[in-house]
């Protein structure tokens, strides 16, 4: 960012143009980071890789892979177990995607989340 808008206060005035420029730069950086996350892929898996899911960096499900033998029958119980495995694999991938998003977006937020402000956490 080119200039801290509060630097102008020491000269007796407030530079609104510098503030707007800084906000536009930050907005562009956030958009770039989100685009990068949308184009990244994170994989989660469970049961030794029997079920693997892919999500993008925004946490959107983009693929599900079942290994051979992941489903041995079509009984209701086995299919329910398969559903549970898919959910667990998604949660694994989503946790990784959330960590990647926090890493990518953290510097843009200045490291200050709501927990940094009393009463807003």
The first five atom37 places (N, CA, C, CB, O) and aatype in JSON, in Angstrom:
{
  "aatype": [20, 20, 20, 20, 20, 20, 20, 20, 20, 20, 20, 20, 20, 20, 20, 20, 20, 20, 20, 20, 20, 20, 20, 20, 20, 20, 20, 20, 20, 20, 20, 20, 20, 20, 20, 20, 20, 20, 20, 20, 20, 20, 20, 20, 20, 20, 20, 20, 20, 20, 20, 20, 20, 20, 20, 20, 20, 20, 20, 20, 20, 20, 20, 20, 20, 20, 20, 20, 20, 20, 20, 20, 20, 20, 20, 20, 20, 20, 20, 20, 20, 20, 20, 20, 20, 20, 20, 20, 20, 20, 20, 20, 20, 20, 20, 20, 20, 20, 20, 20, 20, 20, 20, 20, 20, 20, 20, 20, 20, 20, 20, 20, 20, 20, 20, 20, 20, 20, 20, 20, 20],
  "atom_mask": [
    [1, 1, 1, 1, 1],
    [1, 1, 1, 1, 1],
    [1, 1, 1, 1, 1],
    [1, 1, 1, 1, 1],
    [1, 1, 1, 1, 1],
    [1, 1, 1, 1, 1],
    [1, 1, 1, 1, 1],
    [1, 1, 1, 1, 1],
    [1, 1, 1, 1, 1],
    [1, 1, 1, 1, 1],
    [1, 1, 1, 1, 1],
    [1, 1, 1, 1, 1],
    [1, 1, 1, 1, 1],
    [1, 1, 1, 1, 1],
    [1, 1, 1, 1, 1],
    [1, 1, 1, 1, 1],
    [1, 1, 1, 1, 1],
    [1, 1, 1, 1, 1],
    [1, 1, 1, 1, 1],
    [1, 1, 1, 1, 1],
    [1, 1, 1, 1, 1],
    [1, 1, 1, 1, 1],
    [1, 1, 1, 1, 1],
    [1, 1, 1, 1, 1],
    [1, 1, 1, 1, 1],
    [1, 1, 1, 1, 1],
    [1, 1, 1, 1, 1],
    [1, 1, 1, 1, 1],
    [1, 1, 1, 1, 1],
    [1, 1, 1, 1, 1],
    [1, 1, 1, 1, 1],
    [1, 1, 1, 1, 1],
    [1, 1, 1, 1, 1],
    [1, 1, 1, 1, 1],
    [1, 1, 1, 1, 1],
    [1, 1, 1, 1, 1],
    [1, 1, 1, 1, 1],
    [1, 1, 1, 1, 1],
    [1, 1, 1, 1, 1],
    [1, 1, 1, 1, 1],
    [1, 1, 1, 1, 1],
    [1, 1, 1, 1, 1],
    [1, 1, 1, 1, 1],
    [1, 1, 1, 1, 1],
    [1, 1, 1, 1, 1],
    [1, 1, 1, 1, 1],
    [1, 1, 1, 1, 1],
    [1, 1, 1, 1, 1],
    [1, 1, 1, 1, 1],
    [1, 1, 1, 1, 1],
    [1, 1, 1, 1, 1],
    [1, 1, 1, 1, 1],
    [1, 1, 1, 1, 1],
    [1, 1, 1, 1, 1],
    [1, 1, 1, 1, 1],
    [1, 1, 1, 1, 1],
    [1, 1, 1, 1, 1],
    [1, 1, 1, 1, 1],
    [1, 1, 1, 1, 1],
    [1, 1, 1, 1, 1],
    [1, 1, 1, 1, 1],
    [1, 1, 1, 1, 1],
    [1, 1, 1, 1, 1],
    [1, 1, 1, 1, 1],
    [1, 1, 1, 1, 1],
    [1, 1, 1, 1, 1],
    [1, 1, 1, 1, 1],
    [1, 1, 1, 1, 1],
    [1, 1, 1, 1, 1],
    [1, 1, 1, 1, 1],
    [1, 1, 1, 1, 1],
    [1, 1, 1, 1, 1],
    [1, 1, 1, 1, 1],
    [1, 1, 1, 1, 1],
    [1, 1, 1, 1, 1],
    [1, 1, 1, 1, 1],
    [1, 1, 1, 1, 1],
    [1, 1, 1, 1, 1],
    [1, 1, 1, 1, 1],
    [1, 1, 1, 1, 1],
    [1, 1, 1, 1, 1],
    [1, 1, 1, 1, 1],
    [1, 1, 1, 1, 1],
    [1, 1, 1, 1, 1],
    [1, 1, 1, 1, 1],
    [1, 1, 1, 1, 1],
    [1, 1, 1, 1, 1],
    [1, 1, 1, 1, 1],
    [1, 1, 1, 1, 1],
    [1, 1, 1, 1, 1],
    [1, 1, 1, 1, 1],
    [1, 1, 1, 1, 1],
    [1, 1, 1, 1, 1],
    [1, 1, 1, 1, 1],
    [1, 1, 1, 1, 1],
    [1, 1, 1, 1, 1],
    [1, 1, 1, 1, 1],
    [1, 1, 1, 1, 1],
    [1, 1, 1, 1, 1],
    [1, 1, 1, 1, 1],
    [1, 1, 1, 1, 1],
    [1, 1, 1, 1, 1],
    [1, 1, 1, 1, 1],
    [1, 1, 1, 1, 1],
    [1, 1, 1, 1, 1],
    [1, 1, 1, 1, 1],
    [1, 1, 1, 1, 1],
    [1, 1, 1, 1, 1],
    [1, 1, 1, 1, 1],
    [1, 1, 1, 1, 1],
    [1, 1, 1, 1, 1],
    [1, 1, 1, 1, 1],
    [1, 1, 1, 1, 1],
    [1, 1, 1, 1, 1],
    [1, 1, 1, 1, 1],
    [1, 1, 1, 1, 1],
    [1, 1, 1, 1, 1],
    [1, 1, 1, 1, 1],
    [1, 1, 1, 1, 1],
    [1, 1, 1, 1, 1],
    [1, 1, 1, 1, 1]
  ],
  "atom_positions": [
    [[0.85, -1.16, 0.0], [0.0, 0.0, 0.0], [0.89, 1.22, 0.0], [-0.96, 0.0, 1.21], [1.93, 1.26, 0.66]],
    [[0.48, 2.2, -0.74], [1.38, 3.3, -1.02], [1.58, 4.26, 0.15], [0.89, 4.06, -2.2], [2.7, 4.7, 0.4]],
    [[0.52, 4.58, 0.85], [0.65, 5.6, 1.88], [-0.37, 5.34, 2.98], [0.46, 7.01, 1.27], [-1.51, 4.95, 2.71]],
    [[0.05, 5.55, 4.2], [-0.86, 5.43, 5.32], [-1.65, 6.74, 5.4], [-0.09, 5.14, 6.67], [-1.05, 7.8, 5.57]],
    [[-2.98, 6.69, 5.27], [-3.77, 7.93, 5.27], [-3.67, 8.7, 6.58], [-5.21, 7.61, 4.99], [-3.96, 9.9, 6.6]],
    [[-3.28, 8.05, 7.65], [-3.18, 8.73, 8.93], [-1.88, 9.51, 9.07], [-3.31, 7.73, 10.05], [-1.75, 10.34, 9.97]],
    [[-0.91, 9.25, 8.17], [0.33, 10.02, 8.18], [0.04, 11.5, 7.93], [1.31, 9.48, 7.13], [0.75, 12.38, 8.43]],
    [[-1.0, 11.77, 7.16], [-1.33, 13.15, 6.83], [-1.87, 13.92, 8.03], [-2.35, 13.18, 5.7], [-1.88, 15.16, 8.01]],
    [[-2.3, 13.24, 9.06], [-2.85, 13.93, 10.23], [-1.8, 14.79, 10.92], [-3.42, 12.92, 11.21], [-2.13, 15.84, 11.48]],
    [[-0.55, 14.35, 10.89], [0.49, 15.13, 11.56], [0.69, 16.47, 10.88], [1.8, 14.35, 11.59], [1.2, 17.41, 11.5]],
    [[0.29, 16.58, 9.6], [0.4, 17.85, 8.88], [-0.83, 18.72, 9.06], [0.63, 17.59, 7.41], [-0.9, 19.81, 8.49]],
    [[-1.78, 18.27, 9.85], [-2.95, 19.08, 10.13], [-4.18, 18.73, 9.32], [-2.62, 20.49, 9.9], [-5.24, 19.31, 9.53]],
    [[-4.05, 17.77, 8.38], [-5.21, 17.41, 7.57], [-5.32, 15.9, 7.42], [-5.14, 18.07, 6.2], [-4.42, 15.16, 7.79]],
    [[-6.44, 15.47, 6.87], [-6.67, 14.05, 6.63], [-6.75, 13.84, 5.13], [-7.97, 13.54, 7.35], [-7.52, 14.52, 4.46]],
    [[-5.98, 12.92, 4.61], [-5.91, 12.69, 3.17], [-6.91, 11.6, 2.78], [-4.48, 12.3, 2.73], [-6.6, 10.41, 2.84]],
    [[-8.12, 12.02, 2.38], [-9.17, 11.08, 2.01], [-8.79, 10.3, 0.76], [-10.49, 11.83, 1.78], [-9.13, 9.12, 0.64]],
    [[-8.09, 10.93, -0.17], [-7.66, 10.23, -1.38], [-6.73, 9.08, -1.06], [-6.97, 11.2, -2.34], [-6.83, 8.01, -1.66]],
    [[-5.83, 9.28, -0.11], [-4.91, 8.22, 0.29], [-5.69, 7.07, 0.93], [-3.83, 8.75, 1.26], [-5.38, 5.9, 0.71]],
    [[-6.69, 7.41, 1.72], [-7.52, 6.38, 2.35], [-8.27, 5.58, 1.3], [-8.5, 7.01, 3.35], [-8.33, 4.35, 1.38]],
    [[-8.85, 6.26, 0.32], [-9.58, 5.58, -0.74], [-8.65, 4.71, -1.58], [-10.29, 6.59, -1.64], [-9.0, 3.59, -1.95]],
    [[-7.47, 5.22, -1.87], [-6.49, 4.44, -2.63], [-6.09, 3.18, -1.86], [-5.24, 5.29, -2.93], [-6.0, 2.09, -2.44]],
    [[-5.86, 3.33, -0.58], [-5.49, 2.19, 0.26], [-6.63, 1.16, 0.29], [-5.14, 2.65, 1.69], [-6.38, -0.04, 0.22]],
    [[-7.87, 1.61, 0.39], [-9.03, 0.71, 0.42], [-9.15, -0.02, -0.91], [-10.32, 1.49, 0.72], [-9.46, -1.21, -0.93]],
    [[-8.92, 0.66, -2.02], [-9.0, 0.02, -3.33], [-7.9, -1.03, -3.5], [-8.91, 1.07, -4.44], [-8.14, -2.11, -4.05]],
    [[-6.72, -0.71, -3.02], [-5.62, -1.68, -3.1], [-5.94, -2.92, -2.27], [-4.31, -1.04, -2.63], [-5.7, -4.04, -2.71]],
    [[-6.47, -2.71, -1.08], [-6.81, -3.84, -0.23], [-7.93, -4.68, -0.86], [-7.22, -3.35, 1.17], [-7.89, -5.91, -0.81]],
    [[-8.9, -4.02, -1.44], [-9.99, -4.72, -2.1], [-9.46, -5.58, -3.24], [-11.04, -3.73, -2.62], [-9.91, -6.71, -3.42]],
    [[-8.51, -5.06, -4.0], [-7.92, -5.82, -5.1], [-7.11, -7.01, -4.57], [-7.02, -4.92, -5.96], [-7.16, -8.1, -5.15]],
    [[-6.39, -6.8, -3.5], [-5.61, -7.9, -2.9], [-6.54, -9.01, -2.4], [-4.74, -7.38, -1.75], [-6.23, -10.19, -2.56]],
    [[-7.65, -8.63, -1.81], [-8.61, -9.64, -1.34], [-9.2, -10.39, -2.52], [-9.74, -8.97, -0.5], [-9.33, -11.61, -2.47]],
    [[-9.57, -9.68, -3.58], [-10.12, -10.34, -4.77], [-9.09, -11.29, -5.38], [-10.55, -9.29, -5.81], [-9.44, -12.39, -5.8]],
    [[-7.84, -10.87, -5.43], [-6.78, -11.73, -5.97], [-6.6, -12.98, -5.11], [-5.45, -10.96, -6.06], [-6.44, -14.09, -5.63]],
    [[-6.63, -12.81, -3.79], [-6.48, -13.95, -2.88], [-7.65, -14.91, -3.03], [-6.36, -13.47, -1.42], [-7.45, -16.12, -3.03]],
    [[-8.88, -14.38, -3.16], [-10.05, -15.24, -3.33], [-9.99, -15.99, -4.65], [-11.33, -14.41, -3.25], [-10.37, -17.16, -4.71]],
    [[-9.53, -15.33, -5.7], [-9.41, -16.01, -7.0], [-8.37, -17.13, -6.91], [-9.01, -15.0, -8.11], [-8.57, -18.21, -7.46]],
    [[-7.29, -16.87, -6.22], [-6.28, -17.9, -6.04], [-6.82, -19.09, -5.26], [-5.06, -17.33, -5.32], [-6.53, -20.24, -5.59]],
    [[-7.61, -18.81, -4.23], [-8.22, -19.89, -3.44], [-9.21, -20.68, -4.29], [-8.92, -19.33, -2.19], [-9.26, -21.91, -4.2]],
    [[-9.98, -20.0, -5.09], [-10.98, -20.68, -5.93], [-10.31, -21.61, -6.93], [-11.86, -19.66, -6.68], [-10.89, -22.62, -7.33]],
    [[-9.09, -21.28, -7.34], [-8.37, -22.09, -8.32], [-7.49, -23.17, -7.69], [-7.52, -21.21, -9.18], [-6.89, -23.97, -8.4]],
    [[-7.41, -23.19, -6.37], [-6.61, -24.21, -5.7], [-7.48, -25.42, -5.36], [-5.94, -23.64, -4.42], [-8.7, -25.31, -5.26]],
    [[-6.84, -26.56, -5.17], [-7.56, -27.78, -4.82], [-6.94, -28.39, -3.58], [-7.54, -28.8, -5.98], [-5.72, -28.47, -3.45]],
    [[-7.8, -28.8, -2.65], [-7.37, -29.46, -1.42], [-8.07, -30.81, -1.37], [-7.69, -28.59, -0.14], [-9.25, -30.92, -1.7]],
    [[-7.34, -31.83, -0.96], [-7.89, -33.19, -0.9], [-8.02, -33.65, 0.54], [-7.01, -34.16, -1.7], [-7.13, -33.43, 1.36]],
    [[-9.14, -34.29, 0.83], [-9.36, -34.92, 2.13], [-9.7, -36.38, 1.89], [-10.49, -34.21, 2.93], [-10.34, -36.73, 0.9]],
    [[-9.26, -37.24, 2.8], [-9.57, -38.65, 2.63], [-9.75, -39.32, 3.98], [-8.47, -39.36, 1.82], [-9.28, -38.82, 5.01]],
    [[-10.43, -40.45, 3.95], [-10.67, -41.24, 5.17], [-10.55, -42.72, 4.81], [-12.07, -40.94, 5.79], [-10.51, -43.09, 3.64]],
    [[-10.5, -43.52, 5.84], [-10.48, -44.98, 5.7], [-9.35, -45.44, 4.77], [-11.83, -45.49, 5.18], [-9.56, -46.27, 3.88]],
    [[-8.17, -44.88, 5.0], [-7.02, -45.3, 4.21], [-7.14, -44.96, 2.74], [-6.81, -46.75, 4.36], [-6.56, -45.64, 1.9]],
    [[-7.88, -43.92, 2.42], [-8.05, -43.51, 1.04], [-9.23, -44.16, 0.33], [-6.81, -43.8, 0.29], [-9.38, -43.99, -0.88]],
    [[-10.06, -44.9, 1.06], [-11.23, -45.52, 0.45], [-12.16, -44.47, -0.13], [-11.98, -46.38, 1.46], [-12.79, -44.67, -1.17]],
    [[-12.25, -43.32, 0.56], [-13.07, -42.2, 0.09], [-12.19, -40.96, 0.09], [-14.35, -41.98, 0.98], [-11.59, -40.61, 1.11]],
    [[-12.12, -40.31, -1.05], [-11.33, -39.09, -1.2], [-12.21, -38.03, -1.82], [-10.05, -39.34, -2.07], [-12.95, -38.29, -2.77]],
    [[-12.14, -36.82, -1.28], [-12.9, -35.72, -1.87], [-11.95, -34.56, -2.14], [-14.05, -35.27, -0.93], [-10.94, -34.39, -1.46]],
    [[-12.29, -33.78, -3.15], [-11.54, -32.58, -3.49], [-12.44, -31.38, -3.27], [-11.01, -32.63, -4.96], [-13.62, -31.4, -3.63]],
    [[-11.88, -30.34, -2.68], [-12.58, -29.07, -2.53], [-11.64, -27.98, -3.02], [-13.03, -28.82, -1.05], [-10.42, -28.14, -2.99]],
    [[-12.22, -26.88, -3.48], [-11.36, -25.76, -3.83], [-11.03, -25.0, -2.55], [-12.04, -24.82, -4.88], [-11.54, -25.32, -1.48]],
    [[-10.18, -24.0, -2.67], [-9.75, -23.25, -1.5], [-10.86, -22.49, -0.81], [-8.7, -22.3, -1.88], [-10.68, -22.02, 0.32]],
    [[-12.01, -22.36, -1.47], [-13.16, -21.72, -0.85], [-14.05, -22.72, -0.13], [-13.97, -20.97, -1.9], [-15.06, -22.33, 0.47]],
    [[-13.69, -24.0, -0.18], [-14.45, -25.04, 0.5], [-15.56, -25.65, -0.33], [-15.03, -24.49, 1.72], [-16.36, -26.42, 0.2]],
    [[-15.62, -25.34, -1.62], [-16.67, -25.9, -2.48], [-16.24, -27.28, -2.96], [-16.96, -24.96, -3.69], [-15.12, -27.46, -3.45]],
    [[-17.12, -28.26, -2.81], [-16.84, -29.63, -3.23], [-16.7, -29.69, -4.74], [-17.97, -30.59, -2.75], [-17.58, -29.24, -5.47]],
    [[-15.57, -30.25, -5.2], [-15.33, -30.33, -6.65], [-15.19, -31.76, -7.15], [-14.1, -29.55, -7.0], [-15.21, -31.99, -8.36]],
    [[-15.04, -32.73, -6.25], [-14.93, -34.11, -6.71], [-14.97, -35.11, -5.57], [-13.67, -34.29, -7.49], [-14.58, -34.8, -4.45]],
    [[-15.46, -36.31, -5.88], [-15.51, -37.41, -4.93], [-14.96, -38.64, -5.64], [-16.98, -37.66, -4.4], [-15.37, -38.95, -6.76]],
    [[-14.03, -39.34, -4.99], [-13.46, -40.56, -5.55], [-13.62, -41.69, -4.55], [-11.96, -40.36, -5.92], [-13.26, -41.55, -3.38]],
    [[-14.17, -42.8, -5.02], [-14.32, -43.99, -4.18], [-13.36, -45.04, -4.72], [-15.8, -44.51, -4.17], [-13.35, -45.33, -5.91]],
    [[-12.57, -45.6, -3.82], [-11.65, -46.63, -4.27], [-12.41, -47.93, -4.48], [-10.5, -46.83, -3.26], [-13.5, -48.14, -3.93]],
    [[-11.84, -48.78, -5.27], [-12.46, -50.09, -5.52], [-12.59, -50.81, -4.18], [-11.62, -50.94, -6.53], [-11.64, -50.88, -3.41]],
    [[-13.74, -51.32, -3.93], [-14.0, -52.02, -2.68], [-14.52, -51.12, -1.57], [-12.76, -52.68, -2.22], [-14.77, -51.58, -0.46]],
    [[-14.69, -49.84, -1.86], [-15.21, -48.93, -0.83], [-16.64, -49.3, -0.45], [-15.16, -47.48, -1.33], [-17.06, -49.09, 0.69]],
    [[-17.38, -49.85, -1.41], [-18.73, -50.32, -1.15], [-18.78, -51.79, -1.54], [-19.8, -49.48, -1.94], [-18.57, -52.15, -2.7]],
    [[-19.06, -52.63, -0.55], [-19.08, -54.06, -0.84], [-20.48, -54.58, -1.15], [-18.5, -54.83, 0.32], [-20.64, -55.65, -1.74]],
    [[-21.47, -53.82, -0.74], [-22.84, -54.24, -1.02], [-23.7, -52.99, -1.15], [-23.38, -55.19, 0.09], [-23.24, -51.87, -0.92]],
    [[-24.93, -53.21, -1.51], [-25.85, -52.08, -1.64], [-26.89, -52.07, -0.53], [-26.54, -52.11, -3.01], [-27.97, -51.51, -0.67]],
    [[-26.54, -52.71, 0.58], [-27.48, -52.69, 1.7], [-27.59, -51.27, 2.24], [-27.03, -53.67, 2.83], [-26.68, -50.46, 2.09]],
    [[-28.71, -50.99, 2.85], [-28.96, -49.64, 3.39], [-27.88, -49.26, 4.4], [-30.35, -49.56, 4.04], [-27.44, -48.11, 4.44]],
    [[-27.46, -50.22, 5.21], [-26.45, -49.93, 6.23], [-25.1, -49.59, 5.6], [-26.3, -51.12, 7.18], [-24.43, -48.65, 6.04]],
    [[-24.7, -50.34, 4.58], [-23.43, -50.07, 3.91], [-23.46, -48.73, 3.19], [-23.09, -51.18, 2.93], [-22.47, -48.0, 3.18]],
    [[-24.59, -48.41, 2.58], [-24.7, -47.13, 1.9], [-24.7, -45.97, 2.9], [-25.96, -47.08, 1.05], [-24.15, -44.9, 2.61]],
    [[-25.3, -46.18, 4.07], [-25.26, -45.15, 5.11], [-23.83, -44.95, 5.59], [-26.19, -45.53, 6.3], [-23.39, -43.83, 5.83]],
    [[-23.1, -46.06, 5.74], [-21.69, -45.96, 6.13], [-20.89, -45.2, 5.08], [-21.08, -47.37, 6.34], [-20.03, -44.39, 5.43]],
    [[-21.17, -45.45, 3.81], [-20.49, -44.74, 2.74], [-20.79, -43.24, 2.82], [-20.91, -45.3, 1.39], [-19.89, -42.42, 2.64]],
    [[-22.03, -42.91, 3.07], [-22.4, -41.5, 3.23], [-21.62, -40.86, 4.36], [-23.9, -41.37, 3.48], [-21.16, -39.72, 4.23]],
    [[-21.48, -41.57, 5.48], [-20.72, -41.04, 6.61], [-19.25, -40.83, 6.23], [-20.82, -42.0, 7.82], [-18.64, -39.85, 6.64]],
    [[-18.69, -41.75, 5.46], [-17.3, -41.62, 5.03], [-17.11, -40.41, 4.11], [-16.84, -42.9, 4.31], [-16.11, -39.7, 4.21]],
    [[-18.07, -40.18, 3.24], [-17.98, -39.02, 2.34], [-18.03, -37.73, 3.15], [-19.12, -39.04, 1.29], [-17.26, -36.79, 2.9]],
    [[-18.93, -37.68, 4.13], [-19.03, -36.49, 4.98], [-17.73, -36.28, 5.74], [-20.21, -36.62, 5.96], [-17.24, -35.16, 5.84]],
    [[-17.17, -37.35, 6.28], [-15.92, -37.23, 7.04], [-14.77, -36.77, 6.14], [-15.56, -38.57, 7.71], [-13.95, -35.95, 6.55]],
    [[-14.7, -37.3, 4.92], [-13.65, -36.88, 3.99], [-13.83, -35.4, 3.62], [-13.68, -37.76, 2.72], [-12.85, -34.67, 3.5]],
    [[-15.08, -34.98, 3.43], [-15.34, -33.58, 3.13], [-14.89, -32.69, 4.29], [-16.84, -33.36, 2.84], [-14.28, -31.65, 4.07]],
    [[-15.19, -33.09, 5.5], [-14.8, -32.3, 6.67], [-13.27, -32.18, 6.74], [-15.35, -32.92, 7.97], [-12.74, -31.13, 7.09]],
    [[-12.58, -33.28, 6.42], [-11.12, -33.26, 6.42], [-10.61, -32.26, 5.38], [-10.56, -34.67, 6.13], [-9.74, -31.44, 5.68]],
    [[-11.16, -32.33, 4.18], [-10.74, -31.41, 3.12], [-11.12, -29.97, 3.45], [-11.37, -31.83, 1.79], [-10.34, -29.05, 3.2]],
    [[-12.29, -29.78, 4.01], [-12.75, -28.42, 4.33], [-11.87, -27.79, 5.4], [-14.22, -28.44, 4.81], [-11.57, -26.59, 5.33]],
    [[-11.44, -28.57, 6.38], [-10.54, -28.05, 7.41], [-9.23, -27.59, 6.78], [-10.27, -29.11, 8.5], [-8.67, -26.56, 7.16]],
    [[-8.74, -28.36, 5.82], [-7.5, -27.97, 5.12], [-7.72, -26.73, 4.28], [-7.0, -29.12, 4.24], [-6.85, -25.86, 4.22]],
    [[-8.88, -26.64, 3.63], [-9.19, -25.46, 2.82], [-9.32, -24.22, 3.7], [-10.48, -25.69, 2.01], [-8.86, -23.15, 3.32]],
    [[-9.95, -24.37, 4.85], [-10.1, -23.24, 5.78], [-8.73, -22.76, 6.27], [-10.98, -23.64, 6.97], [-8.5, -21.56, 6.39]],
    [[-7.84, -23.71, 6.54], [-6.49, -23.34, 6.98], [-5.76, -22.6, 5.86], [-5.69, -24.59, 7.4], [-5.07, -21.61, 6.12]],
    [[-5.91, -23.06, 4.63], [-5.27, -22.4, 3.49], [-5.86, -20.99, 3.3], [-5.45, -23.23, 2.2], [-5.13, -20.05, 3.0]],
    [[-7.17, -20.86, 3.46], [-7.81, -19.55, 3.32], [-7.35, -18.6, 4.42], [-9.34, -19.69, 3.35], [-7.1, -17.42, 4.16]],
    [[-7.23, -19.09, 5.63], [-6.75, -18.26, 6.74], [-5.33, -17.78, 6.47], [-6.82, -19.02, 8.07], [-4.98, -16.63, 6.75]],
    [[-4.52, -18.67, 5.93], [-3.14, -18.32, 5.63], [-3.09, -17.27, 4.51], [-2.34, -19.57, 5.22], [-2.3, -16.33, 4.58]],
    [[-3.92, -17.45, 3.49], [-3.91, -16.52, 2.36], [-4.53, -15.17, 2.71], [-4.66, -17.12, 1.19], [-4.05, -14.14, 2.25]],
    [[-5.58, -15.17, 3.52], [-6.3, -13.94, 3.81], [-5.81, -13.26, 5.09], [-7.76, -14.23, 3.93], [-6.06, -12.07, 5.28]],
    [[-5.12, -13.99, 5.94], [-4.67, -13.44, 7.22], [-3.92, -12.13, 7.11], [-3.83, -14.43, 7.9], [-4.24, -11.18, 7.82]],
    [[-2.9, -12.06, 6.24], [-2.16, -10.81, 6.15], [-3.02, -9.63, 5.68], [-0.99, -10.98, 5.2], [-2.74, -8.49, 6.03]],
    [[-4.05, -9.92, 4.9], [-4.92, -8.84, 4.41], [-5.8, -8.3, 5.51], [-5.77, -9.33, 3.27], [-6.23, -7.15, 5.46]],
    [[-6.07, -9.13, 6.51], [-6.9, -8.69, 7.63], [-6.04, -8.07, 8.73], [-7.7, -9.86, 8.19], [-6.56, -7.61, 9.74]],
    [[-4.74, -8.06, 8.52], [-3.85, -7.47, 9.51], [-3.75, -8.3, 10.77], [-4.31, -6.09, 9.87], [-3.26, -7.84, 11.8]],
    [[-4.23, -9.57, 10.68], [-4.16, -10.45, 11.82], [-5.15, -10.12, 12.91], [-2.8, -10.43, 12.38], [-5.12, -10.74, 13.98]],
    [[-6.02, -9.16, 12.69], [-6.96, -8.75, 13.72], [-8.34, -9.28, 13.39], [-6.99, -7.21, 13.85], [-9.03, -8.76, 12.51]],
    [[-8.74, -10.31, 14.09], [-10.09, -10.83, 13.94], [-11.0, -10.13, 14.93], [-10.13, -12.35, 14.15], [-10.58, -9.23, 15.66]],
    [[-12.25, -10.56, 14.95], [-13.21, -9.95, 15.87], [-12.8, -10.16, 17.32], [-14.6, -10.52, 15.65], [-13.14, -9.36, 18.19]],
    [[-12.05, -11.25, 17.57], [-11.64, -11.52, 18.95], [-10.68, -10.43, 19.46], [-10.98, -12.9, 19.04], [-10.48, -10.3, 20.67]],
    [[-10.09, -9.67, 18.55], [-9.16, -8.62, 18.96], [-9.86, -7.39, 19.51], [-8.28, -8.23, 17.79], [-9.22, -6.52, 20.1]],
    [[-11.17, -7.31, 19.31], [-11.92, -6.15, 19.74], [-12.9, -6.55, 20.84], [-12.66, -5.51, 18.55], [-13.77, -7.37, 20.61]],
    [[-12.77, -5.98, 22.02], [-13.64, -6.37, 23.13], [-15.11, -6.23, 22.76], [-13.33, -5.52, 24.36], [-15.54, -5.23, 22.19]],
    [[-15.87, -7.24, 23.09], [-17.32, -7.22, 22.87], [-17.75, -7.65, 21.48], [-17.83, -5.86, 23.13], [-18.95, -7.79, 21.23]],
    [[-16.8, -7.87, 20.56], [-17.17, -8.25, 19.21], [-16.83, -9.69, 18.88], [-16.51, -7.34, 18.24], [-17.21, -10.17, 17.81]],
    [[-16.13, -10.4, 19.74], [-15.69, -11.76, 19.43], [-16.83, -12.74, 19.36], [-14.7, -12.23, 20.43], [-16.6, -13.92, 19.1]]
  ]
}
